Amino acid sequence: MKTGTSKGKFYLALVIFSLIGQVAWVVENMYLNVFIYKMFHATAEQISLMVAASAVTATVTTLLIGALSDKLGKRKVFICAGYILWGLSILGFALIRTDLVHSLFFPLVSSTLPAMGLCVTLTIALDCVMTFFGSSANDAAFNAWLTDATDETNRGAAEGINAMMPLVAILVVFGGFMGMDQSKAGDWTLIFTVIGGVVTALGIAGFFFIQDTGTKIPENQNYFANIFYGFRPSVLKANKPLYVTLLLLALFNISIQVFMPYLILYYTEALGLADYVLIFAPAIILSAAFTAVYGRVYDKFGFKTAIIPTLSMLMIGYVLLFFVRGTALVFVGSLIMMCGFIGTGAVIGALIRDCTPKNRAGMFQGLRIVGQVLIPGVVGPAIGAAVLQNADTLVNSDGTTSFIPNENIFLAAFIAAIFAWLVLIPLCKMVKKK
């Protein structure tokens, strides 16, 4: 733990801001896909476009705000103000309703199809706005703050807590709203209102317990030059392990993004698991607990020992989910896959923080987002959409059709993960830490 940082306040900020941030990202990464699919019958290509547009927005935002937070030496104001605006933008989704859009823009048209198309467009546009605020607060400022506030002795443990939060967030969101009817606009209004309100309230509360680390780059540094600091050839040459790790991060997340945008729809539409939250809640709890503990393996034994088991688990989970259909076996496959997914992400994240140059954490957050969000967010869903191009369809009550995700998304994700191994092998030789 860095000196000058209260351990109690650090872990309080880490747990609460990481969890609520991931709750908001669940809305962005998983719930919006379900929202436009259920309410507006979006296609796989439209879902892929939304993910890609958000990925581009997140990358540009993190580059700009990360470098700015470095220059000012202030993470707290970006985190707290960002969370407030992030929450308000989530509230905006409650206004995207077919009946409202139809009455405002298509009052003389009897069909609701034009309104549905516009609702998809508005959702994608507001998603980019939400991503701007969320990436400013979480991707740029919060992650830079986490790097500043930890050191080589506790980064694995801290990253283990940070990495488990996406699963806990899924449990919180899906468990909290499991009784909602996702085909009703009123229920979506409640979902967006509650989550948006919580995120906004946390941003206000953060002003009272987040402690700035005081990290600041020298005064003579040029802000606009520092935006692209991580892309300089000289910086790459001086930090080769970091860049190879970022390449591994990109390949790993491409594998994840092949199936993740369609995962809930696969459970509900292809497997018919209407009560999937109850079925997979134990898998989420167990995998989150696994990840919280597993981060310490990195601290004690190093990168190579920690990464190989989790990446192997991820691929074993893919194999099981591709072949099995029964509820019990799908549960086992999901558990193994989620342990591998979050565990691998924690190990890679800890190594990135270890390899990040001191006093440059904000500048490198944009580069991290290139590997974590931009490349995977564009490539992964596009692969998934291509795989599902000839998927079976179902007829909705209004006569329109929707695609049904199938098990081929896991086969494509498995193939993508093979490329991660090709980078992992030389990286293990480059990393000095055990």
C-alpha positions in Angstrom: 0.0 0.0 0.0 1.3 3.4 -0.9 2.2 5.7 2.0 -0.3 8.4 2.7 -3.2 6.3 1.7 -5.5 5.0 4.5 -5.9 1.3 4.1 -9.5 1.3 5.3 -10.6 4.1 3.0 -8.7 2.6 0.1 -10.5 -0.7 0.3 -13.8 1.0 0.9 -13.3 3.0 -2.2 -12.0 0.0 -4.2 -15.0 -2.2 -3.3 -17.8 0.3 -3.6 -16.6 2.2 -6.7 -15.5 -1.0 -8.5 -18.8 -2.7 -7.7 -21.1 0.1 -8.6 -19.0 1.0 -11.7 -19.4 -2.6 -12.8 -23.1 -2.5 -12.1 -23.3 0.4 -14.6 -21.1 -1.5 -17.1 -23.5 -4.4 -16.8 -26.2 -2.1 -18.1 -23.9 -1.0 -20.9 -22.3 -4.4 -21.8 -25.2 -6.8 -21.3 -28.5 -5.2 -20.4 -28.6 -2.7 -23.3 -28.2 -5.7 -25.7 -31.2 -7.3 -24.1 -33.0 -4.0 -24.0 -32.8 -3.3 -27.7 -33.4 -7.0 -28.6 -36.5 -7.3 -26.4 -38.0 -3.9 -26.9 -37.0 -3.0 -30.5 -36.1 -6.4 -32.0 -32.5 -5.3 -32.8 -30.4 -7.6 -35.1 -27.1 -9.1 -34.3 -25.5 -6.5 -36.6 -27.1 -3.7 -34.7 -25.9 -5.1 -31.4 -22.4 -5.4 -32.8 -22.5 -1.8 -34.0 -23.6 -0.6 -30.6 -20.7 -2.4 -28.9 -18.2 -1.2 -31.5 -19.4 2.5 -31.2 -19.1 2.3 -27.4 -15.6 0.8 -27.7 -14.4 3.7 -29.8 -15.9 6.2 -27.5 -14.4 4.5 -24.4 -10.9 4.5 -26.0 -10.9 8.2 -27.1 -12.3 9.3 -23.8 -9.8 7.4 -21.7 -6.9 8.7 -23.8 -8.1 12.3 -23.2 -9.1 12.1 -19.6 -6.3 9.8 -18.5 -3.6 12.2 -19.7 -5.5 15.2 -18.2 -5.8 13.5 -14.8 -2.1 12.9 -14.9 -1.3 16.5 -15.7 -3.6 17.8 -12.9 -2.6 15.2 -10.4 -6.3 14.9 -9.6 -8.2 11.6 -9.8 -10.9 12.2 -7.3 -12.8 15.0 -9.1 -12.9 13.0 -12.3 -14.1 9.9 -10.5 -16.8 11.6 -8.5 -18.1 14.0 -11.1 -17.9 11.3 -13.7 -20.0 8.9 -11.6 -22.6 11.6 -11.1 -23.0 12.3 -14.8 -22.7 8.6 -15.6 -25.7 7.9 -13.4 -27.7 10.8 -15.0 -27.0 9.4 -18.5 -28.3 6.0 -17.4 -31.5 7.6 -16.3 -31.9 8.9 -19.9 -32.5 5.4 -21.2 -35.9 5.4 -19.4 -37.1 8.0 -22.0 -36.4 5.8 -25.0 -39.7 4.1 -25.4 -41.5 3.0 -28.6 -44.8 4.7 -27.6 -43.1 8.0 -26.7 -40.9 8.1 -29.8 -43.8 7.1 -32.0 -46.0 9.9 -30.7 -43.3 12.5 -31.1 -41.8 11.6 -34.5 -44.3 9.4 -36.3 -47.8 10.5 -35.1 -49.4 9.9 -38.5 -47.9 6.5 -39.1 -49.8 3.4 -37.9 -46.9 1.0 -37.9 -44.4 1.1 -35.0 -41.5 -0.2 -37.0 -40.1 3.3 -37.8 -40.2 4.2 -34.1 -38.4 0.9 -33.3 -35.6 1.7 -35.7 -35.2 5.2 -34.3 -35.2 3.8 -30.8 -32.3 1.6 -31.7 -30.4 4.6 -33.1 -31.2 6.7 -30.0 -30.0 3.9 -27.7 -26.7 3.6 -29.6 -26.2 7.4 -29.4 -27.0 7.6 -25.7 -24.8 4.6 -25.1 -21.9 6.6 -26.5 -22.8 9.5 -24.2 -23.0 7.2 -21.2 -19.7 5.6 -22.2 -18.0 9.0 -22.3 -18.9 9.7 -18.7 -18.3 6.1 -17.5 -14.9 5.9 -19.1 -13.9 9.3 -17.7 -14.8 8.1 -14.2 -13.9 4.5 -14.3 -11.6 3.5 -17.1 -9.4 6.6 -17.0 -9.5 8.1 -13.4 -10.5 5.1 -11.2 -8.1 2.7 -12.8 -5.3 5.2 -12.7 -6.1 5.9 -9.0 -5.9 2.1 -8.3 -2.5 1.9 -10.0 -1.2 4.9 -8.0 -2.6 3.6 -4.7 -1.1 0.1 -4.9 2.4 -1.4 -5.3 4.1 -4.7 -6.2 3.2 -6.2 -2.8 -0.6 -6.0 -3.1 -1.5 -5.4 -6.7 -2.5 -9.0 -7.3 -4.8 -9.0 -4.2 -6.3 -5.6 -5.1 -6.8 -6.6 -8.8 -8.4 -9.8 -7.6 -11.1 -7.8 -5.8 -11.4 -5.4 -8.7 -11.7 -8.3 -11.2 -14.4 -10.2 -9.3 -16.7 -7.2 -9.4 -18.1 -7.8 -12.9 -19.5 -11.1 -11.7 -20.8 -9.6 -8.5 -22.4 -6.8 -10.5 -24.1 -9.4 -12.7 -25.5 -11.1 -9.7 -26.7 -7.8 -8.1 -28.3 -6.5 -11.3 -29.9 -9.8 -12.5 -30.8 -10.9 -9.0 -32.2 -7.5 -8.1 -34.4 -7.3 -11.2 -35.1 -10.9 -11.8 -38.8 -10.4 -11.3 -39.0 -7.8 -14.0 -40.7 -8.5 -17.4 -38.0 -7.5 -19.9 -40.7 -7.2 -22.6 -42.4 -4.3 -20.8 -41.2 -0.7 -21.1 -42.3 0.2 -17.6 -40.0 -2.4 -16.1 -37.1 -1.1 -18.1 -37.9 2.4 -16.8 -37.6 1.1 -13.3 -34.3 -0.7 -14.0 -32.7 2.4 -15.5 -34.0 4.7 -12.8 -32.8 2.6 -9.9 -29.3 1.9 -11.3 -28.9 5.5 -12.6 -29.9 6.9 -9.2 -27.5 4.6 -7.3 -24.5 5.5 -9.6 -25.3 9.2 -9.2 -25.6 9.0 -5.4 -22.2 7.1 -5.2 -20.5 9.9 -7.1 -21.7 12.4 -4.6 -20.7 10.2 -1.6 -17.2 9.7 -3.1 -16.2 13.3 -2.5 -16.2 12.3 1.3 -14.0 9.2 1.3 -11.8 8.9 -1.8 -8.2 10.1 -1.1 -6.1 11.5 -4.0 -2.7 10.0 -4.2 -1.1 13.3 -5.2 0.6 11.7 -8.3 1.4 14.4 -10.8 3.6 14.6 -13.9 6.2 17.4 -14.2 4.9 20.8 -15.0 6.8 21.1 -18.3 5.0 18.2 -19.9 2.7 19.0 -22.8 -0.8 17.6 -22.4 -1.6 17.0 -26.0 1.7 15.2 -26.5 1.0 13.1 -23.5 -2.3 11.9 -24.9 -0.3 9.9 -27.4 2.6 9.2 -25.0 2.0 5.4 -25.0 2.0 5.2 -28.8 5.6 6.5 -29.1 8.1 4.0 -30.6 10.7 5.0 -28.0 8.2 4.3 -25.2 7.3 0.9 -26.7 10.9 0.0 -27.0 11.5 0.9 -23.3 8.5 -1.1 -22.1 8.3 -4.2 -24.3 6.7 -6.5 -21.6 3.9 -3.9 -21.1 3.0 -3.8 -24.8 3.1 -7.6 -25.2 0.8 -7.9 -22.1 -1.5 -5.4 -23.8 -1.5 -7.5 -26.9 -2.4 -10.6 -24.8 -5.2 -8.5 -23.2 -6.6 -7.6 -26.6 -6.6 -11.2 -27.8 -8.1 -12.5 -24.5 -10.9 -9.9 -24.7 -11.6 -10.6 -28.3 -12.4 -14.1 -27.2 -14.7 -12.8 -24.5 -16.5 -10.3 -26.7 -17.3 -13.0 -29.3 -19.9 -14.5 -27.0 -20.5 -12.0 -24.2 -23.0 -9.7 -26.0 -25.1 -12.7 -26.8 -24.7 -14.8 -23.6 -28.0 -13.9 -21.9 -29.9 -14.3 -25.1 -28.3 -17.7 -25.6 -29.4 -18.8 -22.1 -32.9 -17.5 -22.5 -33.7 -18.0 -26.2 -31.6 -21.0 -27.2 -31.7 -23.0 -24.0 -35.0 -21.7 -22.7 -33.7 -20.9 -19.2 -36.3 -18.4 -18.2 -35.1 -18.6 -14.5 -31.4 -18.5 -15.5 -30.6 -16.0 -12.7 -31.5 -18.6 -10.0 -29.6 -21.3 -11.9 -26.4 -19.3 -12.4 -26.3 -17.2 -9.2 -24.3 -20.0 -7.5 -21.9 -20.0 -10.4 -21.4 -16.3 -10.2 -20.9 -16.4 -6.4 -18.4 -19.2 -6.6 -16.4 -17.7 -9.4 -16.3 -14.3 -7.7 -15.0 -15.9 -4.5 -12.5 -17.8 -6.5 -11.2 -14.7 -8.2 -10.9 -12.7 -4.9 -8.6 -15.4 -3.5 -6.8 -16.2 -6.7 -5.3 -12.7 -7.1 -3.0 -13.6 -4.2 -1.5 -16.4 -6.4 -0.1 -13.7 -8.6 1.4 -11.8 -5.6 3.0 -15.0 -4.2 4.0 -17.0 -7.3 4.1 -14.6 -10.2 2.5 -14.3 -13.6 3.4 -17.6 -15.3 2.1 -19.7 -12.4 -1.1 -17.7 -12.2 -2.1 -17.3 -15.8 -1.8 -20.8 -17.2 -4.5 -22.4 -15.0 -7.1 -19.6 -15.6 -6.7 -19.4 -19.3 -7.0 -23.2 -19.5 -10.2 -23.0 -17.4 -11.7 -20.5 -19.8 -11.2 -22.7 -22.8 -12.5 -25.8 -21.0 -15.6 -23.8 -20.1 -16.0 -23.0 -23.8 -15.8 -26.7 -24.8 -18.4 -27.7 -22.2 -20.8 -24.8 -23.2 -20.5 -25.8 -26.8 -21.5 -29.4 -26.3 -23.8 -29.6 -23.3 -27.5 -28.6 -23.0 -28.7 -29.9 -19.6 -29.1 -27.4 -16.9 -26.6 -29.0 -14.5 -23.8 -29.3 -17.1 -24.5 -25.8 -18.4 -24.0 -24.6 -14.8 -20.7 -26.5 -14.6 -19.5 -25.1 -17.9 -20.5 -21.6 -17.0 -18.8 -21.8 -13.6 -15.5 -23.0 -15.2 -15.8 -20.4 -17.9 -16.5 -17.5 -15.5 -13.6 -18.5 -13.2 -11.3 -18.6 -16.1 -12.6 -15.3 -17.5 -12.4 -13.2 -14.4 -9.2 -15.0 -13.1 -7.3 -14.4 -16.3 -8.5 -10.8 -16.4 -7.2 -10.2 -12.9 -3.8 -11.7 -13.6 -3.3 -9.7 -16.8 -4.5 -6.6 -15.1 -2.1 -7.0 -12.2 0.8 -7.5 -14.7 -0.2 -4.3 -16.6 -0.1 -2.3 -13.4 3.3 -3.7 -12.5 4.7 -2.8 -15.9 3.2 0.7 -16.0 5.9 3.4 -15.6 5.6 5.4 -12.4 3.7 8.7 -12.6 2.3 7.7 -16.0 -0.7 5.6 -15.0 -3.3 8.0 -16.5 -1.5 8.2 -19.8 -1.4 4.4 -20.2 -5.1 3.9 -19.3 -6.0 4.9 -22.9 -3.6 2.3 -24.2 -5.1 -0.3 -21.9 -8.6 0.5 -23.2 -7.3 -0.1 -26.7 -6.5 -3.6 -25.7 -9.4 -4.2 -23.3 -12.2 -2.4 -25.1 -11.5 -0.9 -28.5 -10.0 -3.8 -30.5 -12.1 -6.5 -28.7 -15.2 -4.4 -28.9 -15.0 -4.0 -32.6 -13.6 -7.4 -33.6 -15.2 -9.7 -31.1 -18.9 -8.9 -31.6 -18.3 -8.7 -35.3 -17.1 -12.3 -35.2 -20.0 -13.3 -33.1 -22.4 -11.6 -35.5 -20.8 -13.4 -38.5 -21.1 -16.7 -36.7 -24.8 -16.0 -36.1 -25.5 -14.8 -39.6 -27.5 -17.9 -40.5 -28.8 -18.6 -37.0 -32.4 -19.8 -36.5 -35.1 -17.1 -35.9 -38.3 -16.7 -34.0 -41.4 -14.8 -34.8 -42.4 -12.1 -32.4 -45.9 -11.2 -31.4 -45.9 -8.2 -33.8 -44.9 -10.3 -36.8 -41.2 -9.3 -36.8 -38.4 -11.9 -36.4 -35.4 -12.1 -34.1 -32.3 -14.3 -34.3 -31.6 -17.0 -31.8 -28.0 -17.2 -30.6 -26.5 -20.7 -30.8 -23.5 -22.6 -29.4 -21.2 -21.6 -32.3 -20.3 -18.4 -30.4 -18.4 -20.6 -27.9 -16.5 -22.4 -30.7 -15.5 -19.1 -32.2 -14.4 -17.8 -28.8 -12.3 -21.0 -28.2 -10.5 -20.4 -31.6 -9.9 -16.8 -30.6 -8.4 -17.9 -27.3 -5.8 -20.1 -29.1 -4.2 -16.9 -30.4 -3.8 -15.6 -26.8 -1.6 -18.7 -26.1 0.6 -17.7 -29.0 1.4 -14.4 -27.2 1.4 -15.9 -23.7 4.3 -18.2 -24.4 6.9 -15.5 -25.3 5.5 -13.2 -22.6 6.2 -15.7 -19.9 9.8 -15.6 -20.9 9.9 -11.8 -20.8 8.4 -11.3 -17.4 11.0 -11.4 -14.6 8.6 -11.8 -11.7 8.9 -15.6 -11.0 
